[in-house]
Amino acid sequence: MEEGSMIDVSLTTPIQDISVYQFPLELVSEVLQQQNSDVITKIAHENIIYALAPLLENNHPTQEICDFFSKHCKNSPRSSIVIELFTPVVQRILKHNMDFGKNPPMRFFVQEYIQALNCQNDGIRVVQNFVKSMHGPAHCCPHPRVLPNLVAVCLAAIYNFYEEKNNAMQSNLDGCYDQNEWTLKILCYISMLETMALYDDWRFVLGSLLQPIPFPDDAIADEVFTSNMKTVIRSIAVDKNCDVHQTVLGIREGKEGWFHLYCPGGIACDDEGKLWGVMLKTLIQCCCKRKRFLQGMIKMIEPTMLLALRDCVSAMEVLCAMLELEVIGSQDLKMQIITTLQSTTEGKQMYVALCERQIALRELQQKGGPKKLTLPSKSTDADLSKMLSSGSFGNLECLSLAFTQVTSSCAHELVKLPSLRYLNLWSTQFGDVGVQLISEHLHKLQVLNLCETPVTDKGLICLGGLKNLRKLNLNSTILSALTFEWLKEKLPALQECDVRYTDAW
């Protein structure tokens, strides 16, 4: 073939110019565009692929070549060319492609390559092993574009499959539509998402990309899809990292997430709330035992009580937290929650402990105690907890924890100090989670020192709820200029704010 000779010349020439490699690709593309590839013989078809393969080690295939390769994957999925020659081409695309939107044929070629792998013996395992090879053996994948590109391929393929199914059914082409074959294709891409969810370094980005539930309504209404997606969602939900497991929640208020989708009674729930209970456990035991989350749970109070009756401990914890943080206004609903808790042995124990805590809280507020308290340096969260449990601090107005070793965990103790007006956390490990919690409860705070703490915009933006704040020290924190301007608008009483050594300085 003349093309083969030309490619040999481009590969052996000492001239270092990208056009030397690009010219043969463009020429072949032009030939393919002018000539119907369906009339090319199988042998010629394979010869062209063999000739092009060396050039594609360092270059992306053109749109015409992608179409040419896609046809080969579709017509000869078990051909040795798929594994031997197309694999490195696809690997390079996944590692370096920046936007499939600008080159849909390239994405389509990757989709057809995946389906060709799926046609091999034990196809699902072959596909999963390919995804694993793209991550690599290291703890972190060295190629940041691989995961977004893999997810983009999966989303596009799943969307296309449901669209094709709808078109076939609307056109009464049942004879052209094979349900079993279609299901195998869907399961192939879900298995890819399952494999991605196995890797710690991929899970946050995967959860973020799936958080808006970027699938067609037909998929969400399809039990085949939602049932098999549960493994993916479970992997994200049980991750101990807050940023990861919070992606099962809605991306914004009013936009429901996977947590709502798999709620008992929801369109995707087929397991009587087992997956939902897993999600609830992670959320309530980590970062969501807060008024805002619990207020949103009021809409799901019936399934929560149902799971509590069925001995789901996390559901019981939610009901107790609702009572403790007074998010329920209806007395009848409160009594129903109490009755639900008292219907199980563990729920009854939780309710008794709650009643004891509430009495202790009321006594704490009513009794005397010091107005000022400073903990010694190197004090820990445990030391603070022990200190506050040893006496009455209902009148405590000024607390200094500066230069101690306390973390965000101590926020659960701080919110029990209703009279607190001055809080000094200078040079502690008190972070975003703690700031979020005290912002919801310590509304009397007037002076807050967060100098040299690891807080970021994520936590600092919550300070907008502390309307009585007069003095705020954010010196040497990760504060952005945008968040600082936002805080100044939201804090009408603010008189002093130290933002030295921040981006807002």
Secondary structure, DSSP 4 states (H G I P E B T S, - for coil): -HHHHHHHHHHH-----HHHHHHHHHHHHHHHHHS-GGGS-HHHHHHHHHHHTTGGGSSPPPHHHHHHHHHHHHH-TT-HHIIIIIHHHHHHHHHH---GGG-HHHHHHHHHHHHHHHTSTTHHHHHHHHHHHHH-SSSS-S-TTHHHHHHHHHHHHHHHHHHHHHHHHHTT-GGG--HHHHHHHHHHHHHHHHHHTT-HHHHHHHHHHHTT--S-HHHHT-HHHHHHHHHHHHHHHT-S-HHHHGGGS-SBTTB--HHHHTSTTSTT--STTHHHHHHHHHHHHHT--SHHHHHHHGGGHHHHHHHHHTT-HHHHHHHHHHHHTT----HHHHHHHHHHHTTSHHHHHHHHHHHHHHHHHHHHHHS---SEEEPPTT--HHHHHHHHTSS--TT--EEE-TTS--BGGGHHHHTT-TT--EEE-TTSB--HHHHHHHHHH-TT--EEE-TT---BHHHHGGGGG-TT--EEE-TTSB--HHHHHHHHHH-TT--EEE-TTSTT-
